Amino acid sequence: MTNARERFALIGAGPMGLAAAKLLSRHGIGFQGFELNSGVGGLWDIEGPRSTMYETAHLISSRKMTEFTDFPMREDVAEYPSHREMKRYFEDFAEAFDLNRHYRFGAEVLSCTPLGSPGDGWRVTWRDADGTHQEDFAGLLIANGTLSTPNMPTFKGNFDGELIHAADYRHPRQFDGKRVLVIGAGNSGCDIAVDAIHHGVSCDLSMRRGYHFVPKYVFGRPADTLGGAIRLPMALKRIVDGTILKWFVGDPQKYGFPKPDHKLYESHPVVNSLVLYHAGHGDISIRPDIDRFDGQTVHFNDGTSAEYDMILAATGYKLDYPFIDDGLLNWQGDAPHLFLNAMHPERDDLFLLGMVEATGLGWQGRHDQAEMVVRYIKGLREGTPEARELQQAKAQQFDRATGGMNYLDLPRMAYYVDKATYLKVVRGWIRKLKGNRA
């Protein structure tokens, strides 16, 4: 039996937590999992206490490009699965790899405190139905997700109608009989705006900047399954993909959408054809950024105004690890500065899992991040030269693996990576850490 001080504490039973749990178990590293919800699935369980899911939500990437390689989704699952199908997928994953027994469910982690110098361990305090508890662990693996704490902007003036964040949206019936304004045109904002078009009296969409739009299907196939056989330089890839988008999407500016202020792939594209369809049919009006509120009147920064009954802010989420001090995570600017978005430069007992975004990364790309971390932990315990090499590398440089991309200077882009660059580096370390071992 593993000594408690030799075990890691794993926080979260969403997809990243489950991937880490499978790998820890496979490589014989003792751990105790903690999950606030009553079961696995993370935000994909709409009934979870901190889920930000809504009834009409589906993946924006296809199942083939999203699934774990060693655990394909069932063939009867839709090309773009719903949140309920995704919840079942993660439940099946946990059952297949016997992961539920490793977790304390209904356990809210309250604090994680280092016991001394790096390597001395951590004291974890959590609360469940039986009260508050503490236990000491050798290290922490934090996988509590990145999409649970709303980023709610402040506005000048006061709005007398209903003002909510997308995190509080669950069902299109919330729009019944209302004049709706959706603020923010990311993937969730556009999805929710389409719901509001069908259920509200009217719907406008306020956009601070333009986006590149990608259809879900191209030539009858999920768009993200096309290409990939030949890896193109980014400059050429933009030309090729941009040409395809012009064929299938056209010019969104004709429908009133602002022109993007960035190149393709410098921000996450919007995977949604319906919002363009409705804009082209006059079902939705595109508005600029907001200047101020005045009662139920919203004044926009182009001098126009309109009245609304409900405003929904689809303005994204903030990284939030409330149970640990930001300084311990080497937080700088809008995000922790960690080697490959996962590994602390100085500590070998603290890792963040899932703090990584990239177009097309999928769950397997995140699984690779977890595998690199788990093999590193195992290598340190076995004293392998490959683990020591990685230890030196992460201490000497901050490498986010952006591939030279100039991502937008936004909080949500602070942990964005270039998929090809990231996977090349992470998988390179996995191969090294494997050595001649399993």
SETI-614190 format. One record per residue (C-alpha): residue number from 0; residue in one letter; x, y, z. Coordinates in nm, 2 decimals. Layout:
BEGIN
> lumse  drendo  c1  c2  c3
> NUM  A  X  Y  Z;
...
//
This chain:
BEGIN
> lumse  drendo  c1  c2  c3
> 0  M  0.00  0.00  0.00;
> 1  T  0.13  0.34  -0.10;
> 2  N  0.23  0.57  0.19;
> 3  A  0.01  0.89  0.20;
> 4  R  0.31  1.11  0.17;
> 5  E  0.42  0.93  -0.15;
> 6  R  0.08  0.99  -0.32;
> 7  F  -0.02  1.28  -0.53;
> 8  A  -0.35  1.47  -0.49;
> 9  L  -0.53  1.50  -0.82;
> 10  I  -0.80  1.77  -0.83;
> 11  G  -1.07  1.73  -1.09;
> 12  A  -1.25  1.45  -1.27;
> 13  G  -1.32  1.62  -1.60;
> 14  P  -1.14  1.49  -1.91;
> 15  M  -0.80  1.61  -1.80;
> 16  G  -0.83  1.47  -1.45;
> 17  L  -0.95  1.14  -1.60;
> 18  A  -0.66  1.12  -1.84;
> 19  A  -0.42  1.18  -1.56;
> 20  A  -0.59  0.93  -1.33;
> 21  K  -0.56  0.66  -1.60;
> 22  L  -0.19  0.74  -1.66;
> 23  L  -0.10  0.75  -1.29;
> 24  S  -0.27  0.42  -1.23;
> 25  R  -0.10  0.26  -1.53;
> 26  H  0.24  0.38  -1.42;
> 27  G  0.20  0.28  -1.06;
> 28  I  0.20  0.63  -0.91;
> 29  G  -0.03  0.65  -0.61;
> 30  F  -0.28  0.93  -0.60;
> 31  Q  -0.61  1.04  -0.44;
> 32  G  -0.86  1.22  -0.67;
> 33  F  -1.09  1.49  -0.55;
> 34  E  -1.40  1.60  -0.74;
> 35  L  -1.67  1.85  -0.63;
> 36  N  -1.94  1.69  -0.84;
> 37  S  -2.11  1.36  -0.76;
> 38  G  -1.95  1.19  -1.06;
> 39  V  -1.71  1.24  -1.35;
> 40  G  -1.74  1.46  -1.66;
> 41  G  -1.64  1.81  -1.54;
> 42  L  -1.83  2.09  -1.71;
> 43  W  -1.98  1.84  -1.95;
> 44  D  -2.22  1.73  -1.67;
> 45  I  -2.48  2.00  -1.70;
> 46  E  -2.61  1.91  -1.35;
> 47  G  -2.27  1.97  -1.20;
> 48  P  -2.25  2.25  -0.93;
> 49  R  -2.00  2.45  -1.14;
> 50  S  -2.10  2.34  -1.49;
> 51  T  -2.13  2.62  -1.74;
> 52  M  -2.30  2.40  -2.00;
> 53  Y  -2.63  2.48  -2.18;
> 54  E  -2.89  2.24  -2.32;
> 55  T  -2.81  2.31  -2.69;
> 56  A  -2.43  2.28  -2.65;
> 57  H  -2.23  2.06  -2.88;
> 58  L  -1.87  2.01  -2.95;
> 59  I  -1.72  2.25  -3.20;
> 60  S  -1.47  1.99  -3.31;
> 61  S  -1.57  1.66  -3.46;
> 62  R  -1.57  1.34  -3.24;
> 63  K  -1.28  1.18  -3.45;
> 64  M  -1.06  1.49  -3.38;
> 65  T  -1.16  1.52  -3.02;
> 66  E  -1.16  1.17  -2.87;
> 67  F  -0.89  0.99  -2.68;
> 68  T  -0.69  0.77  -2.93;
> 69  D  -0.71  0.46  -2.71;
> 70  F  -1.08  0.51  -2.63;
> 71  P  -1.28  0.60  -2.95;
> 72  M  -1.63  0.73  -2.92;
> 73  R  -1.91  0.49  -3.01;
> 74  E  -2.00  0.49  -3.38;
> 75  D  -2.36  0.58  -3.31;
> 76  V  -2.25  0.92  -3.16;
> 77  A  -2.31  1.22  -3.37;
> 78  E  -2.02  1.38  -3.56;
> 79  Y  -2.05  1.68  -3.33;
> 80  P  -2.16  1.52  -3.00;
> 81  S  -2.40  1.70  -2.75;
> 82  H  -2.29  1.76  -2.39;
> 83  R  -2.50  1.46  -2.28;
> 84  E  -2.31  1.23  -2.52;
> 85  M  -1.99  1.37  -2.40;
> 86  K  -2.08  1.31  -2.03;
> 87  R  -2.16  0.95  -2.12;
> 88  Y  -1.83  0.92  -2.30;
> 89  F  -1.64  1.03  -1.99;
> 90  E  -1.85  0.80  -1.77;
> 91  D  -1.77  0.51  -2.00;
> 92  F  -1.40  0.61  -2.00;
> 93  A  -1.39  0.61  -1.62;
> 94  E  -1.56  0.27  -1.60;
> 95  A  -1.33  0.12  -1.87;
> 96  F  -1.02  0.22  -1.68;
> 97  D  -1.16  0.16  -1.33;
> 98  L  -1.10  0.52  -1.22;
> 99  N  -1.40  0.60  -1.00;
> 100  R  -1.25  0.41  -0.71;
> 101  H  -0.96  0.66  -0.70;
> 102  Y  -1.19  0.96  -0.64;
> 103  R  -1.36  1.12  -0.34;
> 104  F  -1.67  1.26  -0.50;
> 105  G  -1.87  1.55  -0.35;
> 106  A  -1.53  1.68  -0.21;
> 107  E  -1.46  2.05  -0.25;
> 108  V  -1.09  2.13  -0.22;
> 109  L  -1.05  2.44  0.00;
> 110  S  -0.68  2.49  0.02;
> 111  C  -0.34  2.35  -0.09;
> 112  T  -0.05  2.46  0.13;
> 113  P  0.32  2.36  0.09;
> 114  L  0.46  2.20  0.40;
> 115  G  0.80  2.36  0.36;
> 116  S  1.05  2.38  0.08;
> 117  P  0.97  2.23  -0.27;
> 118  G  0.97  1.86  -0.23;
> 119  D  0.85  1.85  0.13;
> 120  G  0.49  1.79  0.03;
> 121  W  0.15  1.96  0.04;
> 122  R  -0.14  1.97  0.29;
> 123  V  -0.47  1.95  0.12;
> 124  T  -0.79  2.06  0.30;
> 125  W  -1.13  1.96  0.16;
> 126  R  -1.49  1.96  0.26;
> 127  D  -1.76  1.70  0.20;
> 128  A  -2.09  1.59  0.35;
> 129  D  -1.90  1.46  0.66;
> 130  G  -1.72  1.79  0.73;
> 131  T  -1.38  1.93  0.68;
> 132  H  -1.07  1.71  0.64;
> 133  Q  -0.69  1.74  0.59;
> 134  E  -0.43  1.51  0.44;
> 135  D  -0.07  1.54  0.34;
> 136  F  0.05  1.45  -0.01;
> 137  A  0.38  1.43  -0.20;
> 138  G  0.25  1.66  -0.47;
> 139  L  -0.04  1.82  -0.66;
> 140  L  -0.19  1.76  -1.00;
> 141  I  -0.44  2.04  -1.06;
> 142  A  -0.70  1.96  -1.34;
> 143  N  -1.01  2.16  -1.23;
> 144  G  -1.06  2.31  -1.58;
> 145  T  -1.05  2.66  -1.73;
> 146  L  -1.42  2.74  -1.80;
> 147  S  -1.60  2.77  -1.47;
> 148  T  -1.53  3.13  -1.34;
> 149  P  -1.71  3.39  -1.56;
> 150  N  -1.53  3.69  -1.69;
> 151  M  -1.80  3.95  -1.64;
> 152  P  -1.70  4.29  -1.77;
> 153  T  -1.81  4.62  -1.61;
> 154  F  -2.02  4.86  -1.81;
> 155  K  -2.10  5.23  -1.77;
> 156  G  -2.45  5.31  -1.65;
> 157  N  -2.71  5.07  -1.52;
> 158  F  -2.93  4.82  -1.71;
> 159  D  -3.28  4.78  -1.57;
> 160  G  -3.35  4.45  -1.75;
> 161  E  -3.21  4.11  -1.70;
> 162  L  -2.83  4.09  -1.72;
> 163  I  -2.66  3.75  -1.71;
> 164  H  -2.34  3.58  -1.81;
> 165  A  -2.34  3.28  -2.04;
> 166  A  -2.24  3.07  -1.74;
> 167  D  -2.60  3.13  -1.61;
> 168  Y  -2.76  3.02  -1.94;
> 169  R  -2.92  2.68  -1.95;
> 170  H  -3.22  2.67  -2.19;
> 171  P  -3.36  2.87  -2.48;
> 172  R  -3.68  2.92  -2.29;
> 173  Q  -3.49  3.18  -2.09;
> 174  F  -3.53  3.40  -2.41;
> 175  D  -3.91  3.36  -2.45;
> 176  G  -4.08  3.69  -2.52;
> 177  K  -3.77  3.90  -2.48;
> 178  R  -3.56  4.14  -2.69;
> 179  V  -3.22  4.00  -2.65;
> 180  L  -2.87  4.14  -2.68;
> 181  V  -2.58  3.89  -2.68;
> 182  I  -2.24  4.05  -2.60;
> 183  G  -1.95  3.86  -2.75;
> 184  A  -1.92  3.66  -3.07;
> 185  G  -1.70  3.37  -2.97;
> 186  N  -1.83  3.01  -3.03;
> 187  S  -2.06  3.02  -2.73;
> 188  G  -2.19  3.37  -2.81;
> 189  C  -2.28  3.27  -3.16;
> 190  D  -2.44  2.94  -3.05;
> 191  I  -2.65  3.12  -2.79;
> 192  A  -2.74  3.40  -3.03;
> 193  V  -2.89  3.13  -3.26;
> 194  D  -3.10  3.00  -2.97;
> 195  A  -3.22  3.36  -2.90;
> 196  I  -3.32  3.41  -3.26;
> 197  H  -3.56  3.12  -3.25;
> 198  H  -3.70  3.18  -2.90;
> 199  G  -3.68  3.56  -2.83;
> 200  V  -3.87  3.84  -2.99;
> 201  S  -3.55  3.97  -3.14;
> 202  C  -3.17  3.92  -3.11;
> 203  D  -2.88  4.15  -3.16;
> 204  L  -2.51  4.05  -3.14;
> 205  S  -2.26  4.30  -3.00;
> 206  M  -1.90  4.25  -3.13;
> 207  R  -1.59  4.42  -3.02;
> 208  R  -1.38  4.27  -3.30;
> 209  G  -1.43  4.05  -3.61;
> 210  Y  -1.36  3.68  -3.63;
> 211  H  -1.28  3.42  -3.89;
> 212  F  -1.57  3.18  -3.94;
> 213  V  -1.54  2.82  -4.02;
> 214  P  -1.82  2.59  -4.13;
> 215  K  -1.88  2.26  -3.95;
> 216  Y  -1.89  2.07  -4.28;
> 217  V  -1.69  2.10  -4.59;
> 218  F  -1.76  1.87  -4.89;
> 219  G  -2.00  1.68  -4.66;
> 220  R  -1.73  1.60  -4.40;
> 221  P  -1.64  1.77  -4.07;
> 222  A  -1.42  2.06  -4.16;
> 223  D  -1.15  1.97  -3.91;
> 224  T  -1.10  1.62  -4.06;
> 225  L  -0.98  1.77  -4.39;
> 226  G  -0.62  1.81  -4.47;
> 227  G  -0.34  1.72  -4.22;
> 228  A  -0.17  1.47  -4.45;
> 229  I  0.08  1.73  -4.55;
> 230  R  0.21  1.98  -4.29;
> 231  L  0.22  2.32  -4.45;
> 232  P  0.41  2.63  -4.33;
> 233  M  0.17  2.86  -4.15;
> 234  A  0.19  3.13  -4.42;
> 235  L  0.09  2.88  -4.69;
> 236  K  -0.17  2.71  -4.47;
> 237  R  -0.34  3.05  -4.42;
> 238  I  -0.36  3.10  -4.80;
> 239  V  -0.50  2.75  -4.86;
> 240  D  -0.75  2.75  -4.56;
> 241  G  -0.85  3.11  -4.63;
> 242  T  -0.93  3.02  -4.99;
> 243  I  -1.15  2.73  -4.87;
> 244  L  -1.33  2.95  -4.62;
> 245  K  -1.41  3.21  -4.90;
> 246  W  -1.57  2.93  -5.10;
> 247  F  -1.78  2.79  -4.82;
> 248  V  -1.84  3.10  -4.59;
> 249  G  -1.81  3.39  -4.83;
> 250  D  -1.75  3.74  -4.69;
> 251  P  -1.91  3.78  -4.34;
> 252  Q  -1.87  4.16  -4.37;
> 253  K  -2.15  4.15  -4.63;
> 254  Y  -2.38  4.05  -4.34;
> 255  G  -2.26  4.33  -4.11;
> 256  F  -1.98  4.14  -3.93;
> 257  P  -1.67  4.35  -3.86;
> 258  K  -1.35  4.26  -4.04;
> 259  P  -1.11  4.06  -3.83;
> 260  D  -0.82  4.26  -3.68;
> 261  H  -0.60  3.95  -3.68;
> 262  K  -0.48  3.68  -3.92;
> 263  L  -0.64  3.34  -3.94;
> 264  Y  -0.53  3.12  -3.64;
> 265  E  -0.41  3.41  -3.43;
> 266  S  -0.73  3.36  -3.24;
> 267  H  -0.97  3.07  -3.21;
> 268  P  -1.20  3.08  -3.52;
> 269  V  -1.58  3.06  -3.48;
> 270  V  -1.71  2.73  -3.59;
> 271  N  -2.07  2.82  -3.68;
> 272  S  -2.25  2.85  -4.01;
> 273  L  -2.60  2.92  -3.87;
> 274  V  -2.52  3.27  -3.73;
> 275  L  -2.40  3.37  -4.07;
> 276  Y  -2.72  3.22  -4.23;
> 277  H  -2.94  3.42  -3.99;
> 278  A  -2.75  3.74  -4.03;
> 279  G  -2.79  3.70  -4.41;
> 280  H  -3.16  3.66  -4.37;
> 281  G  -3.20  3.96  -4.14;
> 282  D  -3.29  3.76  -3.83;
> 283  I  -3.01  3.91  -3.63;
> 284  S  -2.85  4.25  -3.62;
> 285  I  -2.48  4.30  -3.57;
> 286  R  -2.39  4.58  -3.33;
> 287  P  -2.06  4.73  -3.23;
> 288  D  -1.91  4.75  -2.88;
> 289  I  -2.12  4.90  -2.60;
> 290  D  -2.07  5.26  -2.48;
> 291  R  -2.32  5.26  -2.19;
> 292  F  -2.64  5.14  -2.04;
> 293  D  -2.94  5.37  -1.96;
> 294  G  -3.24  5.19  -1.81;
> 295  Q  -3.33  4.94  -2.08;
> 296  T  -3.16  5.13  -2.35;
> 297  V  -2.81  5.03  -2.47;
> 298  H  -2.60  5.29  -2.64;
> 299  F  -2.33  5.16  -2.88;
> 300  N  -2.01  5.33  -2.95;
> 301  D  -2.12  5.42  -3.31;
> 302  G  -2.39  5.65  -3.17;
> 303  T  -2.68  5.41  -3.23;
> 304  S  -2.90  5.27  -2.95;
> 305  A  -3.17  5.01  -2.89;
> 306  E  -3.39  4.87  -2.61;
> 307  Y  -3.36  4.52  -2.47;
> 308  D  -3.52  4.31  -2.20;
> 309  M  -3.23  4.08  -2.16;
> 310  I  -2.85  4.10  -2.20;
> 311  L  -2.64  3.79  -2.21;
> 312  A  -2.26  3.84  -2.18;
> 313  A  -2.08  3.57  -2.36;
> 314  T  -1.75  3.72  -2.25;
> 315  G  -1.56  3.41  -2.16;
> 316  Y  -1.40  3.28  -1.85;
> 317  K  -1.10  3.35  -1.62;
> 318  L  -0.84  3.11  -1.51;
> 319  D  -0.92  3.04  -1.15;
> 320  Y  -0.75  2.81  -0.89;
> 321  P  -0.91  2.94  -0.57;
> 322  F  -0.76  2.68  -0.35;
> 323  I  -0.39  2.77  -0.41;
> 324  D  -0.20  3.10  -0.39;
> 325  D  -0.13  3.25  -0.73;
> 326  G  0.23  3.30  -0.64;
> 327  L  0.29  2.93  -0.60;
> 328  L  0.17  2.88  -0.96;
> 329  N  0.43  3.13  -1.09;
> 330  W  0.14  3.35  -1.21;
> 331  Q  0.26  3.63  -1.44;
> 332  G  0.01  3.86  -1.62;
> 333  D  -0.30  3.67  -1.72;
> 334  A  -0.18  3.31  -1.66;
> 335  P  0.07  3.10  -1.47;
> 336  H  0.41  3.08  -1.66;
> 337  L  0.48  2.71  -1.67;
> 338  F  0.69  2.50  -1.90;
> 339  L  0.46  2.38  -2.18;
> 340  N  0.17  2.52  -1.98;
> 341  A  0.21  2.24  -1.72;
> 342  M  0.54  2.23  -1.54;
> 343  H  0.66  2.47  -1.27;
> 344  P  1.02  2.59  -1.34;
> 345  E  1.13  2.52  -0.98;
> 346  R  0.89  2.27  -0.82;
> 347  D  0.86  1.90  -0.91;
> 348  D  0.56  1.85  -0.69;
> 349  L  0.31  2.09  -0.86;
> 350  F  0.16  2.05  -1.21;
> 351  L  -0.13  2.22  -1.39;
> 352  L  -0.31  2.00  -1.64;
> 353  G  -0.55  2.13  -1.91;
> 354  M  -0.43  2.49  -1.91;
> 355  V  -0.37  2.47  -2.28;
> 356  E  -0.58  2.58  -2.58;
> 357  A  -0.51  2.53  -2.95;
> 358  T  -0.72  2.49  -3.26;
> 359  G  -0.77  2.12  -3.32;
> 360  L  -0.58  2.00  -3.01;
> 361  G  -0.85  1.76  -2.90;
> 362  W  -0.85  1.55  -2.58;
> 363  Q  -0.56  1.34  -2.71;
> 364  G  -0.34  1.65  -2.73;
> 365  R  -0.42  1.72  -2.37;
> 366  H  -0.37  1.35  -2.28;
> 367  D  -0.02  1.38  -2.42;
> 368  Q  0.04  1.67  -2.18;
> 369  A  -0.07  1.45  -1.89;
> 370  E  0.15  1.16  -2.02;
> 371  M  0.45  1.38  -2.03;
> 372  V  0.39  1.50  -1.67;
> 373  V  0.32  1.15  -1.54;
> 374  R  0.63  1.00  -1.71;
> 375  Y  0.84  1.28  -1.57;
> 376  I  0.72  1.21  -1.21;
> 377  K  0.79  0.84  -1.26;
> 378  G  1.14  0.92  -1.42;
> 379  L  1.23  1.14  -1.12;
> 380  R  1.14  0.87  -0.88;
> 381  E  1.35  0.62  -1.08;
> 382  G  1.64  0.87  -1.12;
> 383  T  1.65  0.85  -1.50;
> 384  P  1.88  1.08  -1.70;
> 385  E  1.59  1.18  -1.93;
> 386  A  1.39  1.31  -1.63;
> 387  R  1.69  1.51  -1.51;
> 388  E  1.73  1.65  -1.86;
> 389  L  1.37  1.77  -1.86;
> 390  Q  1.41  1.91  -1.51;
> 391  Q  1.70  2.13  -1.63;
> 392  A  1.51  2.23  -1.94;
> 393  K  1.20  2.35  -1.76;
> 394  A  1.42  2.54  -1.51;
> 395  Q  1.61  2.72  -1.78;
> 396  Q  1.35  2.85  -2.01;
> 397  F  0.98  2.94  -2.03;
> 398  D  0.85  2.76  -2.34;
> 399  R  0.49  2.79  -2.43;
> 400  A  0.53  2.64  -2.78;
> 401  T  0.35  2.91  -2.98;
> 402  G  0.54  2.83  -3.30;
> 403  G  0.61  3.20  -3.34;
> 404  M  0.24  3.29  -3.37;
> 405  N  0.14  3.64  -3.27;
> 406  Y  -0.17  3.56  -3.08;
> 407  L  -0.41  3.84  -2.97;
> 408  D  -0.31  4.01  -2.65;
> 409  L  -0.61  3.88  -2.46;
> 410  P  -0.64  3.69  -2.13;
> 411  R  -0.80  3.39  -2.30;
> 412  M  -0.51  3.37  -2.54;
> 413  A  -0.25  3.38  -2.26;
> 414  Y  -0.22  3.00  -2.26;
> 415  Y  -0.29  2.94  -2.63;
> 416  V  -0.03  2.73  -2.82;
> 417  D  0.03  2.62  -3.18;
> 418  K  -0.10  2.27  -3.21;
> 419  A  0.18  2.13  -3.43;
> 420  T  0.46  2.30  -3.24;
> 421  Y  0.32  2.20  -2.90;
> 422  L  0.26  1.83  -2.99;
> 423  K  0.60  1.80  -3.15;
> 424  V  0.77  1.92  -2.83;
> 425  V  0.55  1.73  -2.58;
> 426  R  0.57  1.40  -2.78;
> 427  G  0.94  1.45  -2.81;
> 428  W  0.97  1.46  -2.43;
> 429  I  0.74  1.16  -2.40;
> 430  R  0.97  0.96  -2.63;
> 431  K  1.28  1.06  -2.43;
> 432  L  1.11  0.98  -2.10;
> 433  K  1.01  0.64  -2.23;
> 434  G  1.37  0.55  -2.31;
> 435  N  1.36  0.17  -2.35;
> 436  R  1.09  0.15  -2.09;
> 437  A  0.72  0.09  -2.12;
//
